[in-house]
Amino acid sequence: MQSPLSPTRPKSPWGRFDPYDFPEDQDKEYVGFATLPNQVHRKSVKKGFDFTLMVAGESGLGKSTLVNSLFLTDLYKDRKLLNAEERITQTVEITKHTVDIEEKGVKLKLTIVDTPGFGDAVNNTECWKSVADYIDQQFEQYFRDESGLNRKNIQDNRVHCCLYFISPFGHGLRPLDVEFMKALHEKVNIVPILAKADTLTPIEVKKKKFKIREEIQQYGIKIYQFPDCDSDEDEDFKQQDQELKDSIPFAVIGSNTVVEAKGKRVRGRLYPWGIVEVENSAHCDFVKLRNMLVRTHMQDLKDVTRETHYENYRAHCIQSMTRMVVKERNRNKLTRESGTDFPIPVIPSTTDTETEKLIREKDEEVQRRHSEHEPEQEHSHDEHSDRPLEPHSEPGLDPGPEPEAS
Ligand code: GDP
């Protein structure tokens, strides 16, 4: 039998997860804010989610096959493969595919950004540049939209994660891999992937992973750092978390075909000597990667994009805009002073002084943010999130693309 409700106890309108629905709580008095998580949950489910994933790396490493295997869709229906001659002259292109997927009533707008042509040319100097520019352009668009009048329906196209594919045939990282990751690690969360793991024996996979991890550290590449798990988490969870961290770079296998293995139909690759199963964790890290991307870390990848990468971009932008305004103002003052026979005293108007004060304050804030983060960077920890901090470039050295003055 149900116990009678306390008259002051609010009944959650979204019933199913009513936090007051415990018999021991029935006669207590509540204000009702324990339903807040339900309200947030309901609102976000209604709004839907979005996620932008970039895949990069030499062509032929299995990027499109993996994306299709990850999201069980055919995102590359219209892809046109170029021949060798066309590929020599082709420059790095950025293509975008968007699909709306729904699972148990939860909608996800998934955007895949691909970089065909990367590493295909004879001379690949700076071929990461168009990828870096693309990421900056998305930040710039978001910055403009955020500063505009209609901030309600901003479309967020910022890249939340970049899966960087490393060839299984080399001895660790190639110079192009190092160059790409170093050029982009302050703009996007990089997750390294060891491609086509079925071409390597388990011992080779282990050795290659070790070498790649070592080189990532040696070259100072800052890949996406999984957040530390809370000390009060249970042991199973802690072990899974550690296993996930030790799996970097994820050794993956992709396949667009379903084969029969031990009486079951599975996604896999059929060879004369046997079958490799994409979703078998004894064969590769595909499931670990998918769980990380979708089940456990999607929100964190978005948070780090917003709080670290976009904030860095925004700080640079504001700083360079401020400099431009101050420079312009000083030039105007100079021309006013030198353009006359007798010096006219410049009487600063109130608005001018106020604007200058505001600009100075903003500049100081940006400087403060940088100097606050710099010492922490040496300890590589962020006091709030226990995550190694994303470094900031030297102020003034690389201000990033400046939005047009409007
Ligand atoms: P992309 O150019 O990087 O997008 O590569 P594709 O996905 O088009 O794959 C290129 C070729 O590699 C195709 O023939 C795929 O069937 C094959 N391939 C894809 N994934 C794997 C894999 O995990 N292992 C092996 N051995 N071959 C793969």
Boltz pocket constraint, residues with backbone or C-beta under 6 A from the ligand:
constraints:
  - pocket:
      binder: B
      contacts: [[A, 57], [A, 58], [A, 59], [A, 60], [A, 61], [A, 62], [A, 63], [A, 64], [A, 65], [A, 66], [A, 195], [A, 196], [A, 197], [A, 198], [A, 199], [A, 252], [A, 253], [A, 254], [A, 255]]
      max_distance: 6.0
